[in-house]
Amino acid sequence: MGLISVILLAVGLAMDCLAVSSTKGIAASGKEQTDCHPWLMAVLFGFFQGAMPLIAYAAGSAFATYIDRVDHWIALVLLTFIGGKMIWESLHEHPEEEHHIGTIAELFVLAIATSIDALATGIIFVPYSPRTVLLDMAIIAFVSFAFSLVGFFGGKHIGKRLPVNVELLGGLVLIGIGLKIFIEGMI
């Protein structure tokens, strides 16, 4: 696979990371962060985006065919759960409480949920040599890492200017991303 194709694939895969990290940035805007750092979120998102296709590559076509049948369901459940939790907390949170961008466990779940589509794409790398595949996975991981940081800090900047309940909005966006992935998987 050519470098341009890998970069375009990486950008396509990183879009969910961008959307989720933007949501987390919006929710964290103007508030104290207590649990996890945005850099940790970017590392996790990048790691899982790069590792998931590698898993499918190693497992071969049988595994990719199976995961392709259920990946959209998994993403829908995980993102709806996290989004629903954000909505619930936005409606029940006390204004004097500090806010966090997510616990480590929540960031792991988000990283897995946003990288499930990357798992399914791993099958396209089967014809290539392991050396080429490792470089391609590194590119995918780096692009997702960079998009996650840009999304978080961009969302944080924008969130300071929004006169709405940004955590509620963020939860709705996560559920919307889950529905988008689900609908695309059903087509």
C-alpha positions, 0 to 999 in steps of 0.5 A: 500500500502506498504512503498516500493511501496509508495517510488517507486511511489513517486520517479516515480512522482518526476522525472518530478520535478527533470527534471524541477528543473534541467532545472531551475538550469541550466538556473540560473547558474552563474546568479543573482537570483532576483525573487524566491528562489529555496526553494520556488520552491521545496516547491511548487513542493512538496506541489502539488505532495502531494496534487494532489493525495489527491484531487483525493482520496477525489473525488473518482473514477469518478473524476480520470477517467475524469482527466485521459482523459485530464491530458496529454493535460493539462501538454503538454499545460502548459509545452510548454507554459513555455518552449516556454517562456524560449526559446523566452526570451533566444533569446531576453534577453540582456546579462546585465539583471539579470536572475531569476528562475521564478516568483511565478506565473510561479513556480505555473504553473510548480508545477501544470503541473508536478503534474497532473500525481500525480492527476491521481494516487490518485485513487489507494489510495481509498481502504486505510484509510485516516490516511494511505493516509495522510502518503503516501501523505507526503512521496510523497511530501517530495520526490518531495521536495528533488528531486526538490532541488537536481535537481536545485542545480545539474543543477546550478552546471552543467550549469556553465560548459555548453558552450551553451545557457542554457535557450534555452536548458531548454525551449526545455527540458520543451517542451520535458517533456510535449511531453513525458507526452502527448505521454504516456497519449495517449498510 
